[in-house]
Amino acid sequence: MTAAGSTLPPLLELRDVRVAFGGLTALDGVSLSVPRGRVVGVIGPAGAGKTTMLDVVCGRVRPTSGEVLVRGISLHGHRPQQLASLGVARTLQRLGLFSHLTVAENVMAGAVRMPRAGFLPTLLALPRADRRERALRARALAVLDRVGLADTADLLPGRLSHGDQKRVVLARALIAEPSLLLLDEPAAGLSAAEMSELSAQLATLRAADALSVMLVEHRVDFAMGLCDDVVVLDSGRLIAQGPPAVVALGAFDADGDGDGGGGGEAGDADGDEVAHV
Ligand SMILES: Nc1ncnc2c1ncn2[C@@H]1O[C@H](COP(=O)(O)OP(=O)(O)OP(=O)(O)O)[C@@H](O)[C@H]1O
């Protein structure tokens, strides 16, 4: 990285973020960053605050205090629909596909950053609108090809397996050409084979597009295998963060089963930085 490059702010930064729902503190002073081109996984037991963290980044939930920054710009007061213009796209835990639209049309629906045809030209079916529609469809087909679903473009999503529907959801996020992708439980409901395909897919995307990813995941093995860095939340507090191999050495209970998660001693086996708060 150049000297100038190293001064760039992280793509995403949370500074001392606290979220309270009435008397319940869902996030308690969480600070973290997602550097450019990195994949950061957020793990922790049910109710730890993982989804709340994504909601805060997306503007669905306002922090009670603290700050969220994208490329160094504070998102104070931003709305979810403004996120795309900042290069942020999110997938939801529930797939949210339109059952009456084809796979390609579902993907096109994610292209909020693309120039729109405008109501009047579309209504009058003017050639300019047709051209834009065709260009958008071509983009959707290209993205579907990237996730291995080119031949499903004209099917309804209900015809696809759960794993393939999740790939459509990924394609719908990718068509907006995000620089930061937020994934809410991408491995949920996937078989072991589908999980390893998804890992390979995300690794390819990251390499090709310098995409930064923050994902929330219950499947700790998946997150540990894929992510450059892992953040562990428990009861709204960030209790550990660092490379998976280092965090795995720490005594946290990621699956909430009371057995101490990775077990063993906390430490810094290979010189990587790990924080236990
Ligand atoms: N809108 C809300 N109103 C009140 N409490 C909420 C709201 N959203 C979340 N909570 C509470 O905040 C805490 C954190 O919830 P959150 O969904 O962020 O956890 P999580 O780690 O994503 O859990 P899971 O793994 O089960 O999805 C929980 O105690 C939850 O009940």
The ligand as an ORCA input file, in Angstrom:
! r2SCAN-3c Opt
* xyz 0 1
  N     -36.489     -3.425     18.170
  C     -36.175     -3.951     19.353
  N     -36.849     -3.611     20.464
  C     -36.511     -4.114     21.674
  N     -35.496     -4.979     21.874
  C     -34.802     -5.367     20.796
  C     -35.094     -4.865     19.484
  N     -34.199     -5.428     18.604
  C     -33.420     -6.223     19.343
  N     -33.766     -6.191     20.644
  C     -33.097     -6.901     21.743
  O     -31.742     -6.519     21.697
  C     -30.904     -7.646     22.019
  C     -29.945     -7.888     20.844
  O     -30.735     -8.405     19.762
  P     -30.084     -8.777     18.343
  O     -31.189     -9.246     17.476
  O     -29.254     -7.658     17.867
  O     -29.135     -9.984     18.767
  P     -28.467    -11.062     17.813
  O     -27.085    -11.272     18.337
  O     -28.604    -10.662     16.399
  O     -29.386    -12.316     18.112
  P     -29.746    -13.551     17.134
  O     -28.462    -14.279     16.949
  O     -30.740    -14.322     17.936
  O     -30.302    -12.991     15.843
  C     -31.839     -8.806     22.312
  O     -32.027     -8.879     23.698
  C     -33.116     -8.411     21.586
  O     -34.254     -8.979     22.232
*
